[in-house]
Amino acid sequence: MATLRCRRDPCGVICLILTYFSVFYADYVVVQYVLLPAYSDSFYLSDSVWCTLHGSVFNLILLLLLACHSKAVFSDPGMVPLPDTAIDFSDLRSQSSRMNERGCEGWTVCSRCETYRPPRAHHCRVCQRCIRRMDHHCPWINNCVGELNQKYFIQFLFYTGMASLYSMVLVVSAWVWRIRNEREGDTEKEGEETPSKHLIVAHYIILLVESVLFGVFVMVIFYDQLVSIITDETPIEQMRNRLMIKDRGSSSTSSSSASASQLPHHPPHTRKPKLALLREVFGRGSVFCWLLPLHSSPPSVGGISYSALPDYDV
């Protein structure tokens, strides 16, 4: 069983605190200032049932959000294990890195970890470890997004977007409902409700701003993650491929022809079916299981498979 891991990065710890504070604040505003007033002032049984239903669904989304976030924070992103004893890499360092790459099928040596690393593994400066199929280091989970926890990170983004959209709909509906009730009557209580009215409006505005900012932010990252999976290229690999194409274009004809045999024109692993690429991340279960923070084994029987890609020091 994997041990719980949490980085001691100050920026990551602050982002974790902000994440949990934002989630609990959204739940507090929705329950205290959106659903309970509508529930207490409702004269029909159907209104009470709808308020209870909305509260249950919203809290279920938040529960799944926190579960996925916790799994992304404390799960192993795919750290390359360190050797028990020091390894002498003097012979390998004296040789060409390209020769070593071709001879070892993409396995390279990390100069920081002092160990071998498999293809598509990169070194994270924050975690101080090499991560298999590293996507990026995310301060909002205080952990790297890698081969083993990318599923939980994408689920966290999905439920954050759902919670943001749901809270915006509830706040706008409650605001419209409150304005309509004020126009219909109860003008004699207007002076008594003025302080609390301002407080409620302030909470509404803060939650709307929070929902819009977080909703747009996570949806952009969610789309980028899906594109990264479907194209089978992490952001690090995309950046390296762009640099290679740029270097080929700026180099002379002779140098480009000499380096053409060393640098791949296009990563061959992008020819995999899109569904197979998604199953490599979310598992072989049904699509419904993809939405739950459940542990899923990789699709390959003999362990995690690596596609042949040139490695670069990061």
Secondary structure, DSSP 8 states (H G I E B T S, - for coil): ---------HHHHHHHHHHHHHHHHHHHHIIIIIIHHHHHS--SHHHHHHHHHHHHHHHHHHHHHHHHHHHHHHS---B----SS----HHHHHS-HHHHHHHTTT-EEETTTTEEE-TTEEEETTTTEEEET--EEETTTTEEE-TTTHHHHHHHHHHHHHHHHHHHHHHHHHHHHHHHHHHHS-GGGHHHHHHHHHHHHHHHHHHHHHHHHHHHHHHHHHHHHHHHHHHT--HHHHHHHHHHHHHHHHS-HHHHHHHTTTS-SS-GGGGS-HHHHHHHHH-SS-HHHHTS------S-TTS-----------
